[in-house]
Amino acid sequence: MGIGTILAIYFLIWWLVLFTVLPWGVRSQRESGNVTTGTDPGAPAIHRIGRSLLWTTIIASIVFVILWGIYAAGLIPFDWLMAISGPPRRY
């Protein structure tokens, strides 16, 4: 597997994990009781994007290492991966 493929797979895992992590610990302006005029009450009161990006990187790295270990150990055969990712067969 080439470095480009590895980076692409990691990026996809990271991106999926990001959208899972983003809502963690977010309080809306309405929940905090401090709604700024002209903004939506459901908007976050405090942006903690740095913490979200850190958690995303940690979790995505763990998931990637687990999947890489499964692939490297041969628990998922390469032929099976090619069969499920290729175009459908016409009979």
C-alpha positions, 0 to 999 in steps of 0.5 A: 500500500502506497503512502498516498493511499495510507494518507487518504485512508487516515484523512477519511477516518480523521474527517469522520471522527471530527464530525463525531467529536465536534458536539462533545461538551458544547453548550449553546448560548441559550444553555449558558444564559448569555445570548449575544444579540444578532446570533442564533441562541443555539450557537456555541457559547464557547468555541473549543475547536483546538480541543476537538481537533486534538481529540479527533487526532487521538481517536483517528490515530487509534482507529487507524492503527487498529485497522492497519493492524488488522490489514497487516495481520492478514485478517482481511484478505486483500482479494476480498477487499478488491472484490467488495470495492470493485465494479459490480460483475455483469453476468 
